[in-house]
């Protein structure tokens, strides 16, 4: 799979880490971000 990188603010990443550490919903920060992006994309599909 081809990969690319994006920059996130430290505050945003700290908040994501906090959510991941306090819940059992996500395996890691990457999982959280991927699920959030997929959810937003699915909202935009006709």
Secondary structure, DSSP 8 states (H G I E B T S, - for coil): ---------HHHHHHHHHHHHH-SS-SSHHHHHHHHHHHHHHHH--
